[in-house]
Amino acid sequence: MRHTEFWARMSAALGESYAPVWSSQQVMASLGGRTVDQALADGLSPKQVWRAVVERLELPESER
């Protein structure tokens, strides 16, 4: 998964305006106590981060 696809999915799940806010504020244990933004900046793959987001938001299996 590329970063562009990741952000498109984030926007679809949370809305274009809220996705960047959520990704900068939600600290997730599954990302090592980091936010989405921090995890991506630290080099975690967008696919790995997306899996954590799907789990946190309890998105349907089809979103995985």
PyMOL Python script that loads the backbone (N, CA, C, O; Angstrom):
from pymol import cmd

cmd.read_pdbstr("""\
ATOM      1  N   MET A   1       0.841  -1.171   0.000  1.00  0.00           N
ATOM      2  CA  MET A   1       0.000   0.000   0.000  1.00  0.00           C
ATOM      3  C   MET A   1       0.892   1.242   0.000  1.00  0.00           C
ATOM      4  O   MET A   1       1.862   1.329   0.753  1.00  0.00           O
ATOM      5  N   ARG A   2       0.553   2.168  -0.835  1.00  0.00           N
ATOM      6  CA  ARG A   2       1.288   3.439  -0.886  1.00  0.00           C
ATOM      7  C   ARG A   2       0.653   4.454   0.062  1.00  0.00           C
ATOM      8  O   ARG A   2      -0.484   4.286   0.505  1.00  0.00           O
ATOM      9  N   HIS A   3       1.390   5.482   0.357  1.00  0.00           N
ATOM     10  CA  HIS A   3       0.888   6.528   1.248  1.00  0.00           C
ATOM     11  C   HIS A   3      -0.373   7.175   0.671  1.00  0.00           C
ATOM     12  O   HIS A   3      -1.294   7.509   1.417  1.00  0.00           O
ATOM     13  N   THR A   4      -0.419   7.351  -0.638  1.00  0.00           N
ATOM     14  CA  THR A   4      -1.602   7.985  -1.237  1.00  0.00           C
ATOM     15  C   THR A   4      -2.848   7.133  -1.029  1.00  0.00           C
ATOM     16  O   THR A   4      -3.922   7.662  -0.743  1.00  0.00           O
ATOM     17  N   GLU A   5      -2.712   5.827  -1.171  1.00  0.00           N
ATOM     18  CA  GLU A   5      -3.848   4.941  -0.933  1.00  0.00           C
ATOM     19  C   GLU A   5      -4.234   4.954   0.547  1.00  0.00           C
ATOM     20  O   GLU A   5      -5.416   4.963   0.890  1.00  0.00           O
ATOM     21  N   PHE A   6      -3.233   4.956   1.410  1.00  0.00           N
ATOM     22  CA  PHE A   6      -3.502   5.019   2.850  1.00  0.00           C
ATOM     23  C   PHE A   6      -4.342   6.247   3.179  1.00  0.00           C
ATOM     24  O   PHE A   6      -5.357   6.141   3.867  1.00  0.00           O
ATOM     25  N   TRP A   7      -3.921   7.410   2.689  1.00  0.00           N
ATOM     26  CA  TRP A   7      -4.642   8.646   3.022  1.00  0.00           C
ATOM     27  C   TRP A   7      -6.011   8.698   2.367  1.00  0.00           C
ATOM     28  O   TRP A   7      -6.936   9.286   2.927  1.00  0.00           O
ATOM     29  N   ALA A   8      -6.158   8.107   1.211  1.00  0.00           N
ATOM     30  CA  ALA A   8      -7.487   8.024   0.585  1.00  0.00           C
ATOM     31  C   ALA A   8      -8.419   7.181   1.449  1.00  0.00           C
ATOM     32  O   ALA A   8      -9.586   7.528   1.632  1.00  0.00           O
ATOM     33  N   ARG A   9      -7.903   6.074   1.980  1.00  0.00           N
ATOM     34  CA  ARG A   9      -8.711   5.225   2.862  1.00  0.00           C
ATOM     35  C   ARG A   9      -9.038   5.938   4.172  1.00  0.00           C
ATOM     36  O   ARG A   9     -10.151   5.821   4.687  1.00  0.00           O
ATOM     37  N   MET A  10      -8.078   6.669   4.702  1.00  0.00           N
ATOM     38  CA  MET A  10      -8.337   7.433   5.926  1.00  0.00           C
ATOM     39  C   MET A  10      -9.447   8.455   5.699  1.00  0.00           C
ATOM     40  O   MET A  10     -10.343   8.609   6.530  1.00  0.00           O
ATOM     41  N   SER A  11      -9.379   9.143   4.575  1.00  0.00           N
ATOM     42  CA  SER A  11     -10.410  10.136   4.252  1.00  0.00           C
ATOM     43  C   SER A  11     -11.772   9.486   4.074  1.00  0.00           C
ATOM     44  O   SER A  11     -12.786  10.041   4.497  1.00  0.00           O
ATOM     45  N   ALA A  12     -11.802   8.319   3.455  1.00  0.00           N
ATOM     46  CA  ALA A  12     -13.069   7.611   3.263  1.00  0.00           C
ATOM     47  C   ALA A  12     -13.643   7.159   4.605  1.00  0.00           C
ATOM     48  O   ALA A  12     -14.859   7.181   4.798  1.00  0.00           O
ATOM     49  N   ALA A  13     -12.788   6.756   5.519  1.00  0.00           N
ATOM     50  CA  ALA A  13     -13.240   6.243   6.813  1.00  0.00           C
ATOM     51  C   ALA A  13     -13.647   7.351   7.778  1.00  0.00           C
ATOM     52  O   ALA A  13     -14.614   7.210   8.527  1.00  0.00           O
ATOM     53  N   LEU A  14     -12.902   8.454   7.754  1.00  0.00           N
ATOM     54  CA  LEU A  14     -13.104   9.503   8.766  1.00  0.00           C
ATOM     55  C   LEU A  14     -13.560  10.844   8.207  1.00  0.00           C
ATOM     56  O   LEU A  14     -13.954  11.732   8.962  1.00  0.00           O
ATOM     57  N   GLY A  15     -13.510  10.989   6.916  1.00  0.00           N
ATOM     58  CA  GLY A  15     -13.820  12.282   6.312  1.00  0.00           C
ATOM     59  C   GLY A  15     -12.544  13.040   6.012  1.00  0.00           C
ATOM     60  O   GLY A  15     -11.555  12.939   6.738  1.00  0.00           O
ATOM     61  N   GLU A  16     -12.580  13.779   4.961  1.00  0.00           N
ATOM     62  CA  GLU A  16     -11.387  14.488   4.491  1.00  0.00           C
ATOM     63  C   GLU A  16     -10.844  15.475   5.521  1.00  0.00           C
ATOM     64  O   GLU A  16      -9.630  15.637   5.645  1.00  0.00           O
ATOM     65  N   SER A  17     -11.729  16.129   6.253  1.00  0.00           N
ATOM     66  CA  SER A  17     -11.290  17.126   7.234  1.00  0.00           C
ATOM     67  C   SER A  17     -10.814  16.504   8.533  1.00  0.00           C
ATOM     68  O   SER A  17      -9.861  16.989   9.142  1.00  0.00           O
ATOM     69  N   TYR A  18     -11.472  15.431   8.964  1.00  0.00           N
ATOM     70  CA  TYR A  18     -11.166  14.858  10.274  1.00  0.00           C
ATOM     71  C   TYR A  18      -9.997  13.877  10.244  1.00  0.00           C
ATOM     72  O   TYR A  18      -9.315  13.715  11.256  1.00  0.00           O
ATOM     73  N   ALA A  19      -9.749  13.229   9.127  1.00  0.00           N
ATOM     74  CA  ALA A  19      -8.678  12.225   9.049  1.00  0.00           C
ATOM     75  C   ALA A  19      -7.320  12.777   9.496  1.00  0.00           C
ATOM     76  O   ALA A  19      -6.641  12.117  10.283  1.00  0.00           O
ATOM     77  N   PRO A  20      -6.896  13.953   9.032  1.00  0.00           N
ATOM     78  CA  PRO A  20      -5.586  14.448   9.476  1.00  0.00           C
ATOM     79  C   PRO A  20      -5.561  14.812  10.960  1.00  0.00           C
ATOM     80  O   PRO A  20      -4.530  14.669  11.616  1.00  0.00           O
ATOM     81  N   VAL A  21      -6.683  15.276  11.485  1.00  0.00           N
ATOM     82  CA  VAL A  21      -6.757  15.611  12.911  1.00  0.00           C
ATOM     83  C   VAL A  21      -6.642  14.336  13.739  1.00  0.00           C
ATOM     84  O   VAL A  21      -5.854  14.267  14.682  1.00  0.00           O
ATOM     85  N   TRP A  22      -7.435  13.327  13.379  1.00  0.00           N
ATOM     86  CA  TRP A  22      -7.431  12.051  14.097  1.00  0.00           C
ATOM     87  C   TRP A  22      -6.046  11.420  14.055  1.00  0.00           C
ATOM     88  O   TRP A  22      -5.548  10.933  15.070  1.00  0.00           O
ATOM     89  N   SER A  23      -5.427  11.431  12.883  1.00  0.00           N
ATOM     90  CA  SER A  23      -4.120  10.778  12.727  1.00  0.00           C
ATOM     91  C   SER A  23      -3.011  11.473  13.513  1.00  0.00           C
ATOM     92  O   SER A  23      -1.991  10.859  13.824  1.00  0.00           O
ATOM     93  N   SER A  24      -3.206  12.722  13.825  1.00  0.00           N
ATOM     94  CA  SER A  24      -2.180  13.442  14.589  1.00  0.00           C
ATOM     95  C   SER A  24      -2.430  13.412  16.087  1.00  0.00           C
ATOM     96  O   SER A  24      -1.550  13.777  16.866  1.00  0.00           O
ATOM     97  N   GLN A  25      -3.641  12.972  16.512  1.00  0.00           N
ATOM     98  CA  GLN A  25      -3.970  13.047  17.933  1.00  0.00           C
ATOM     99  C   GLN A  25      -4.184  11.703  18.619  1.00  0.00           C
ATOM    100  O   GLN A  25      -3.973  11.595  19.827  1.00  0.00           O
ATOM    101  N   GLN A  26      -4.595  10.690  17.887  1.00  0.00           N
ATOM    102  CA  GLN A  26      -4.904   9.396  18.506  1.00  0.00           C
ATOM    103  C   GLN A  26      -3.634   8.571  18.725  1.00  0.00           C
ATOM    104  O   GLN A  26      -3.009   8.111  17.769  1.00  0.00           O
ATOM    105  N   VAL A  27      -3.269   8.393  19.972  1.00  0.00           N
ATOM    106  CA  VAL A  27      -2.113   7.563  20.321  1.00  0.00           C
ATOM    107  C   VAL A  27      -2.603   6.122  20.413  1.00  0.00           C
ATOM    108  O   VAL A  27      -3.591   5.831  21.088  1.00  0.00           O
ATOM    109  N   MET A  28      -1.904   5.229  19.728  1.00  0.00           N
ATOM    110  CA  MET A  28      -2.357   3.847  19.645  1.00  0.00           C
ATOM    111  C   MET A  28      -1.286   2.896  20.173  1.00  0.00           C
ATOM    112  O   MET A  28      -0.137   2.930  19.733  1.00  0.00           O
ATOM    113  N   ALA A  29      -1.678   2.054  21.119  1.00  0.00           N
ATOM    114  CA  ALA A  29      -0.754   1.072  21.689  1.00  0.00           C
ATOM    115  C   ALA A  29      -0.229   0.132  20.612  1.00  0.00           C
ATOM    116  O   ALA A  29       0.930  -0.282  20.650  1.00  0.00           O
ATOM    117  N   SER A  30      -1.090  -0.204  19.650  1.00  0.00           N
ATOM    118  CA  SER A  30      -0.681  -1.132  18.585  1.00  0.00           C
ATOM    119  C   SER A  30       0.379  -0.532  17.661  1.00  0.00           C
ATOM    120  O   SER A  30       0.987  -1.240  16.858  1.00  0.00           O
ATOM    121  N   LEU A  31       0.590   0.753  17.781  1.00  0.00           N
ATOM    122  CA  LEU A  31       1.654   1.415  17.007  1.00  0.00           C
ATOM    123  C   LEU A  31       2.802   1.821  17.928  1.00  0.00           C
ATOM    124  O   LEU A  31       3.562   2.740  17.622  1.00  0.00           O
ATOM    125  N   GLY A  32       2.917   1.138  19.041  1.00  0.00           N
ATOM    126  CA  GLY A  32       4.013   1.417  19.969  1.00  0.00           C
ATOM    127  C   GLY A  32       3.844   2.718  20.730  1.00  0.00           C
ATOM    128  O   GLY A  32       4.827   3.376  21.070  1.00  0.00           O
ATOM    129  N   GLY A  33       2.591   3.094  21.000  1.00  0.00           N
ATOM    130  CA  GLY A  33       2.342   4.334  21.730  1.00  0.00           C
ATOM    131  C   GLY A  33       2.554   5.571  20.888  1.00  0.00           C
ATOM    132  O   GLY A  33       2.868   6.644  21.403  1.00  0.00           O
ATOM    133  N   ARG A  34       2.381   5.414  19.590  1.00  0.00           N
ATOM    134  CA  ARG A  34       2.561   6.540  18.664  1.00  0.00           C
ATOM    135  C   ARG A  34       1.237   6.872  17.979  1.00  0.00           C
ATOM    136  O   ARG A  34       0.303   6.069  17.968  1.00  0.00           O
ATOM    137  N   THR A  35       1.183   8.050  17.422  1.00  0.00           N
ATOM    138  CA  THR A  35       0.062   8.414  16.568  1.00  0.00           C
ATOM    139  C   THR A  35       0.310   7.843  15.174  1.00  0.00           C
ATOM    140  O   THR A  35       1.405   7.362  14.881  1.00  0.00           O
ATOM    141  N   VAL A  36      -0.694   7.896  14.328  1.00  0.00           N
ATOM    142  CA  VAL A  36      -0.534   7.471  12.932  1.00  0.00           C
ATOM    143  C   VAL A  36       0.578   8.274  12.280  1.00  0.00           C
ATOM    144  O   VAL A  36       1.451   7.715  11.616  1.00  0.00           O
ATOM    145  N   ASP A  37       0.545   9.578  12.468  1.00  0.00           N
ATOM    146  CA  ASP A  37       1.568  10.438  11.856  1.00  0.00           C
ATOM    147  C   ASP A  37       2.973  10.067  12.324  1.00  0.00           C
ATOM    148  O   ASP A  37       3.901   9.997  11.519  1.00  0.00           O
ATOM    149  N   GLN A  38       3.124   9.832  13.612  1.00  0.00           N
ATOM    150  CA  GLN A  38       4.431   9.468  14.148  1.00  0.00           C
ATOM    151  C   GLN A  38       4.889   8.111  13.620  1.00  0.00           C
ATOM    152  O   GLN A  38       6.057   7.934  13.271  1.00  0.00           O
ATOM    153  N   ALA A  39       3.970   7.163  13.564  1.00  0.00           N
ATOM    154  CA  ALA A  39       4.313   5.823  13.083  1.00  0.00           C
ATOM    155  C   ALA A  39       4.785   5.874  11.634  1.00  0.00           C
ATOM    156  O   ALA A  39       5.775   5.235  11.277  1.00  0.00           O
ATOM    157  N   LEU A  40       4.083   6.626  10.810  1.00  0.00           N
ATOM    158  CA  LEU A  40       4.489   6.751   9.402  1.00  0.00           C
ATOM    159  C   LEU A  40       5.837   7.468   9.292  1.00  0.00           C
ATOM    160  O   LEU A  40       6.691   7.073   8.498  1.00  0.00           O
ATOM    161  N   ALA A  41       6.021   8.509  10.080  1.00  0.00           N
ATOM    162  CA  ALA A  41       7.286   9.249  10.059  1.00  0.00           C
ATOM    163  C   ALA A  41       8.444   8.378  10.536  1.00  0.00           C
ATOM    164  O   ALA A  41       9.580   8.560  10.098  1.00  0.00           O
ATOM    165  N   ASP A  42       8.161   7.431  11.433  1.00  0.00           N
ATOM    166  CA  ASP A  42       9.195   6.536  11.947  1.00  0.00           C
ATOM    167  C   ASP A  42       9.476   5.366  11.014  1.00  0.00           C
ATOM    168  O   ASP A  42      10.320   4.521  11.312  1.00  0.00           O
ATOM    169  N   GLY A  43       8.772   5.313   9.885  1.00  0.00           N
ATOM    170  CA  GLY A  43       9.076   4.302   8.890  1.00  0.00           C
ATOM    171  C   GLY A  43       8.190   3.073   8.870  1.00  0.00           C
ATOM    172  O   GLY A  43       8.445   2.154   8.092  1.00  0.00           O
ATOM    173  N   LEU A  44       7.146   3.024   9.707  1.00  0.00           N
ATOM    174  CA  LEU A  44       6.221   1.898   9.620  1.00  0.00           C
ATOM    175  C   LEU A  44       5.515   1.956   8.273  1.00  0.00           C
ATOM    176  O   LEU A  44       5.241   3.039   7.755  1.00  0.00           O
ATOM    177  N   SER A  45       5.226   0.813   7.721  1.00  0.00           N
ATOM    178  CA  SER A  45       4.594   0.788   6.407  1.00  0.00           C
ATOM    179  C   SER A  45       3.142   1.254   6.514  1.00  0.00           C
ATOM    180  O   SER A  45       2.482   1.000   7.522  1.00  0.00           O
ATOM    181  N   PRO A  46       2.650   1.925   5.492  1.00  0.00           N
ATOM    182  CA  PRO A  46       1.246   2.346   5.496  1.00  0.00           C
ATOM    183  C   PRO A  46       0.292   1.167   5.699  1.00  0.00           C
ATOM    184  O   PRO A  46      -0.749   1.318   6.338  1.00  0.00           O
ATOM    185  N   LYS A  47       0.636   0.010   5.167  1.00  0.00           N
ATOM    186  CA  LYS A  47      -0.215  -1.168   5.327  1.00  0.00           C
ATOM    187  C   LYS A  47      -0.306  -1.577   6.793  1.00  0.00           C
ATOM    188  O   LYS A  47      -1.392  -1.885   7.284  1.00  0.00           O
ATOM    189  N   GLN A  48       0.810  -1.583   7.486  1.00  0.00           N
ATOM    190  CA  GLN A  48       0.831  -1.930   8.908  1.00  0.00           C
ATOM    191  C   GLN A  48       0.026  -0.913   9.719  1.00  0.00           C
ATOM    192  O   GLN A  48      -0.734  -1.285  10.613  1.00  0.00           O
ATOM    193  N   VAL A  49       0.197   0.357   9.405  1.00  0.00           N
ATOM    194  CA  VAL A  49      -0.520   1.411  10.120  1.00  0.00           C
ATOM    195  C   VAL A  49      -2.018   1.306   9.815  1.00  0.00           C
ATOM    196  O   VAL A  49      -2.847   1.485  10.707  1.00  0.00           O
ATOM    197  N   TRP A  50      -2.363   1.017   8.560  1.00  0.00           N
ATOM    198  CA  TRP A  50      -3.770   0.884   8.193  1.00  0.00           C
ATOM    199  C   TRP A  50      -4.429  -0.250   8.981  1.00  0.00           C
ATOM    200  O   TRP A  50      -5.564  -0.104   9.434  1.00  0.00           O
ATOM    201  N   ARG A  51      -3.743  -1.358   9.146  1.00  0.00           N
ATOM    202  CA  ARG A  51      -4.295  -2.472   9.931  1.00  0.00           C
ATOM    203  C   ARG A  51      -4.611  -2.033  11.358  1.00  0.00           C
ATOM    204  O   ARG A  51      -5.636  -2.417  11.921  1.00  0.00           O
ATOM    205  N   ALA A  52      -3.732  -1.233  11.932  1.00  0.00           N
ATOM    206  CA  ALA A  52      -3.961  -0.724  13.287  1.00  0.00           C
ATOM    207  C   ALA A  52      -5.166   0.221  13.317  1.00  0.00           C
ATOM    208  O   ALA A  52      -5.955   0.201  14.262  1.00  0.00           O
ATOM    209  N   VAL A  53      -5.299   1.035  12.292  1.00  0.00           N
ATOM    210  CA  VAL A  53      -6.439   1.961  12.202  1.00  0.00           C
ATOM    211  C   VAL A  53      -7.744   1.177  12.068  1.00  0.00           C
ATOM    212  O   VAL A  53      -8.729   1.483  12.739  1.00  0.00           O
ATOM    213  N   VAL A  54      -7.745   0.173  11.205  1.00  0.00           N
ATOM    214  CA  VAL A  54      -8.941  -0.656  11.003  1.00  0.00           C
ATOM    215  C   VAL A  54      -9.375  -1.278  12.321  1.00  0.00           C
ATOM    216  O   VAL A  54     -10.559  -1.288  12.657  1.00  0.00           O
ATOM    217  N   GLU A  55      -8.413  -1.792  13.056  1.00  0.00           N
ATOM    218  CA  GLU A  55      -8.710  -2.408  14.350  1.00  0.00           C
ATOM    219  C   GLU A  55      -9.259  -1.384  15.331  1.00  0.00           C
ATOM    220  O   GLU A  55     -10.254  -1.640  16.008  1.00  0.00           O
ATOM    221  N   ARG A  56      -8.619  -0.238  15.408  1.00  0.00           N
ATOM    222  CA  ARG A  56      -9.021   0.811  16.370  1.00  0.00           C
ATOM    223  C   ARG A  56     -10.418   1.332  16.066  1.00  0.00           C
ATOM    224  O   ARG A  56     -11.220   1.545  16.975  1.00  0.00           O
ATOM    225  N   LEU A  57     -10.704   1.537  14.780  1.00  0.00           N
ATOM    226  CA  LEU A  57     -12.008   2.088  14.386  1.00  0.00           C
ATOM    227  C   LEU A  57     -13.082   1.014  14.234  1.00  0.00           C
ATOM    228  O   LEU A  57     -14.251   1.313  13.988  1.00  0.00           O
ATOM    229  N   GLU A  58     -12.660  -0.241  14.387  1.00  0.00           N
ATOM    230  CA  GLU A  58     -13.569  -1.369  14.232  1.00  0.00           C
ATOM    231  C   GLU A  58     -14.295  -1.314  12.876  1.00  0.00           C
ATOM    232  O   GLU A  58     -15.512  -1.472  12.788  1.00  0.00           O
ATOM    233  N   LEU A  59     -13.495  -1.082  11.829  1.00  0.00           N
ATOM    234  CA  LEU A  59     -14.034  -1.051  10.474  1.00  0.00           C
ATOM    235  C   LEU A  59     -14.360  -2.466  10.025  1.00  0.00           C
ATOM    236  O   LEU A  59     -13.803  -3.431  10.549  1.00  0.00           O
ATOM    237  N   PRO A  60     -15.255  -2.593   9.062  1.00  0.00           N
ATOM    238  CA  PRO A  60     -15.633  -3.936   8.590  1.00  0.00           C
ATOM    239  C   PRO A  60     -14.452  -4.685   7.984  1.00  0.00           C
ATOM    240  O   PRO A  60     -13.476  -4.089   7.527  1.00  0.00           O
ATOM    241  N   GLU A  61     -14.569  -5.974   7.994  1.00  0.00           N
ATOM    242  CA  GLU A  61     -13.515  -6.850   7.467  1.00  0.00           C
ATOM    243  C   GLU A  61     -13.143  -6.484   6.027  1.00  0.00           C
ATOM    244  O   GLU A  61     -11.993  -6.650   5.622  1.00  0.00           O
ATOM    245  N   SER A  62     -14.097  -5.997   5.272  1.00  0.00           N
ATOM    246  CA  SER A  62     -13.853  -5.637   3.869  1.00  0.00           C
ATOM    247  C   SER A  62     -12.873  -4.485   3.713  1.00  0.00           C
ATOM    248  O   SER A  62     -12.342  -4.273   2.623  1.00  0.00           O
ATOM    249  N   GLU A  63     -12.630  -3.748   4.768  1.00  0.00           N
ATOM    250  CA  GLU A  63     -11.697  -2.612   4.711  1.00  0.00           C
ATOM    251  C   GLU A  63     -10.252  -3.015   4.934  1.00  0.00           C
ATOM    252  O   GLU A  63      -9.350  -2.200   4.744  1.00  0.00           O
ATOM    253  N   ARG A  64     -10.019  -4.239   5.327  1.00  0.00           N
ATOM    254  CA  ARG A  64      -8.654  -4.678   5.652  1.00  0.00           C
ATOM    255  C   ARG A  64      -7.802  -4.891   4.473  1.00  0.00           C
ATOM    256  O   ARG A  64      -6.636  -5.260   4.614  1.00  0.00           O
TER     257      ARG A  64
END
""", "prot")
cmd.dss("prot")
cmd.show_as("cartoon", "prot")
cmd.util.cbc("prot")
cmd.orient("prot")
